[in-house]
Amino acid sequence: MKLFRNDITKIILATLIFPVVLIIVGLMSKKQSTASIWQAVGDLVVFVVAYLLNKKYFQQKVTWVNKNNLMSQLFTALPAIIIVVFLDSPMLMVSDFQVKFKVIVICLLVGLAEEYVFRGIMVGLFLKVLHNNVFGAVIGSSIMFGSIHFINLKSLPIGYVSGQVIFAAAIGILFGTIYIKTHNLTIVILLHALRDMFPMFSSKTVLQMSHTTFSMATLYVTVVFLIIALVISYIQLKNFEIKK
């Protein structure tokens, strides 16, 4: 059908991979003690489904590694690296901070699944829809990335999720910019995993996050971060063009 060959339809269907797969996996998981294992399984299934659909349906070229101009790639990623280090560094002072192999694996799988879908596939689809408008493609894919975090409402309070949606969109803008300029998905997967895993190294922090309520101060901070991400992305992409 012509409708399903439309790139906008493909964007919508790519976005739905996460909620559909995670809901199905969630229904299979009944024991709270194995919740983290099922989370890892869910993200792995998301990646496999997205990979197979990309081969047969989305047909977007995903560049996993780019060995050319590594210093230039590092310079492009530098703002995101600084932000991730700044956000993660306070966790090193938490009293119950402990590196956990299981957390590392889970976060790598989350980074793999989310970056493959929203940078690897989604950015390419938005570039087609927006006729290679790189800044628009980054914004579009990041909005879709932020929106999927609404599925966390099933287990987290609206206050935390609302800030999470804005924060995810902001970090997605930085990661999308990196991927477009470096053609290196591995960089953003690792940055994504590093950002996610440090808070999870503390049981106290995880418990605190689950009880987070709405705060205007937190909302203001996330909005400021979103503006900073937009400015960084615009500066890096304003003279950048996709090579034919």
Secondary structure, 3 states (H helix, E strand, C coil): CHHHHCHHHHHHHHHHHHHHHHHHHHHHCCCHHHHHHHHHHHHHHHHHHHHHHHHHHHCCCCCCCCCCCHHHHHHHHHHHHHHHHHHHHHHHHCCCCCCCHHHHHHHHHHHHHHHHHHHHHHHHHHHHHCCCCHHHHHHHHHHHHHHHHHHHHHCCCHHHHHHHHHHHHHHHHHHHHHHHHHCCHHHHHHHHHHHHHHHHCCHHHHHHHHCCCCCHHHHHHHHHHHHHHHHHHHHHHCCCCCCC
